[in-house]
């Protein structure tokens, strides 16, 4: 399961769509777009074993959203959790605390709000959420 802050037309979704298109069809993928934007689905080959999902989680209620994330991780039959960038770090945290699924996190750079200096609360959260992941990939 791939958890993206957005699966709109951007660098990371385009790269992952290309990877999915070049993998064997025996791998199935569930793509969650946390903002509901699934525009990069147009880059996926027809017939690719991909399910696109908008989980409709309201991040303005943090405790409720963490409970919803736990429900999603419990309800889906996931072999591997793949999370992308800061926008999916809550999924990493919940998996670390409750899910225990194999997890790979991709950090593809920082947003403009961290161009000059990383935000200390994000650094601390990443240290907690990503502490026990299987791999951290930094493609940029």
Secondary structure by P-SEA (a helix, b strand, c coil): cbbbccccccaaaaaaaaaaaaccccbbbbbbcccccccccccccccccbbbbccccccccaaaaaaaaaaaaaaccccbbbbccccaaaaaaaaacccccbbbbbbccccccccccccaaaaaaaaaaacccccccccc
